[in-house]
């Protein structure tokens, strides 16, 4: 956790209205902002660029013009294969990975291009990416297509690197947000009075960070163990030596 911001839901604040404040809290030099379509906002991307950072965000219907530009580009005949792109002198770079997780095998194919750089008005846009995922669920083959934009140029971020950054975003979702929301029951918490919710959220984040720093990634089982052996938690926090336990 680099920063945390409590939102006033009763005062009309939401994740999108709070995002600019959170972005301002972070030194973006040498860092990359990743996010889902909610964070595909020109103002946010411009703020990150101004602070020396870069962005890689998903584009969906909340940015209709940008989405249309992407769909037109990747729907063009020249972008249907590497050979066709070469003949038309289009920038076309692809990469494919295969991974296993959640009981399924998933293939991901990414195509990156600089064809919209200098054409799109999106701030700092350098590359655009079409990401196709294919997997089998209960004997049925399913697929999904996402589009991404980034300020990272090809010489700094190859297609493989862009895929790694995107996967890294979901590792944060799985290792932090899912753990807090589901394993630690943050979504079910009834603590809302005053700063109680923000304090408990900070404590949960601290606990997850301590466990990860100790090399412990089976969070649910570790929490159950520590609930029966509280001295283990004290050791993790540096308040007790293991020899004294």
Number of C-alpha atoms within 10 A of each C-alpha: 10 7 9 12 13 15 14 10 9 7 7 8 12 13 14 12 11 14 14 17 12 15 17 13 12 13 13 19 13 9 14 19 19 19 17 14 16 15 21 22 17 13 13 20 25 16 17 22 19 12 16 13 19 24 24 26 23 22 25 18 10 12 14 11 14 19 18 13 14 21 13 11 18 18 11 10 12 19 21 14 13 16 13 14 17 13 9 12 10 16 17 20 19 17 15 15 12 12 10 10 7 6 8 12 13 18 16 18 18 21 23 24 23 18 16 19 17 12 10 15 12 20 18 20 22 19 24 26 26 20 21 16 17 16 18 14 12 6 7 7 9 11 12 10 12 13 22 24 25 24 22 20 16 16 6 8 16 17 20 18 13 21 20 12 17 19 12 13 16 14 13 13 13 12 16 17 16 16 19 19 15 12 14 18 12 18 11 9 12 9 13 10 8 8 10 12 16 17 13 15 18 16 12 19 17 14 18 22 16 15 18 15 11 10 9 13 13 11 17 12 12 14 18 10 13 13 12 9 12 12 17 19 19 15 15 16 14 10 11 14 13 12 6 7 11
